[in-house]
Amino acid sequence: MKSIKYKAASFCLAVSVFCSFSGCFINDMLQDAQGQLFESVKFDDDSGYTEVTAQTAADSPYYTAKAASYGYDSLDTQSQKDCYNDMCTAVYRIAEEENEYGLYSVGKVNIKDTSFTETDLEKCIKAFTMDHPEVFWIANRYTYGAAGNQFVVQLYSFVSGEECKKRIAKLTDAVNTLMTNIPEGLNEYHLEKYLHDTVLSGCTYAAGIKEAEDGWEEFTVYGTLINGSAVCEGYSHTMELLLNKVGIECYYVNGYGENSPHMWNIVNIDGNWYHLDATWDDNDNAYYHYFNLDDSTVRHDHVISPLYEDTDVSEDGIYNLWLPECSSDSANYFIVESTYIYDFEECRDTMVTDLVKAAENKDTEFTVRFDKSMDFNETMKVMFNGDPYYMFDYIMEANEQLDTDYKINDENVSLIILEQFSSVVVKLEYV
């Protein structure tokens, strides 16, 4: 009797099993930023600051980078834009002496607008971090106040100026190496997949990290690429940085997953926007569940926070500055990568040929997608559970064609069932 092991009975169950031990259960570092009002604005002066060079990692030799401006473009007033632009300079001037919080002041930002508010400031900070994932050292605390006709802002760094210079150089070298190793001639989908797989192969989800005090680097691109450890914010910033470096538009989106604050990406592939959650893909049982989803699919287990103008920002501070419609599924992993079946006999040659190729590559996964006109439960039954056991016939024919000393094991088959995608992942073993 052939043995079939079901990893999951449905898409939703597969997700819940995965999230139970590798979800993103954190208070997002920048979403949970703490502001403090200084009535007299007696900040320290700017002496003792180190000028940090804004090193830009080299672009890929084969792909043209795009600059991110989604955050800046969302700003409403000139004062907000002035604040954003001043931050671009201020964050590269960092003190050498730590303050009472164990942080290091960065250059001050001065806004000559008496109507500027803390709400304006929070929006500017979110816009800046949205566009600048490479600025990994800015802490989740700021101070501000009014002085005459000016609104003065003080941001802080987790590390001193000299230490930051060393880390910038290390991160720049890592990104340079990564860019150099990207193969030539990839289309946008395969570029995205290459970078997605590269990040996941070098990084582990940082379970137990709930806030910056537990490990601030895990919230950053530095933690992801240098330390190999990150939470959802680190994964999201890293995917944004790398995808923009190869010319693919990408930014992060705020929301909730499993009832906890969560962050993931939205990416533009061939003119269509998709949701990409690298954090929830970084798991042995993920199989690209969250690779290029449309809005309706991602909402099965993600809650997308509303736009800034549609929410009371005083409630939890979790909102988005811009959200495109994600309505296509043409670049979804299961659409692109699966072997497509619309009829068991007419697709027999395709199935056998693809199984042979998978076996020759010693692939451990083989994904099948059924035409939506086929009843999913009935299709699964005749494929795996009852006469005529089509999948085992396909494997037998593939094994007959394999000119190797190993064959696909047809006695013990494990499945990941993804009804939401009309797909099933077959785990391949060899004997």
Summary of the structure (lengths in Angstrom):
residues: 431
radius of gyration: 24.7
end to end distance: 17.3
largest distance: 84.2
contacts: 1417
relative contact order: 0.14
helix: 38%
strand: 23%
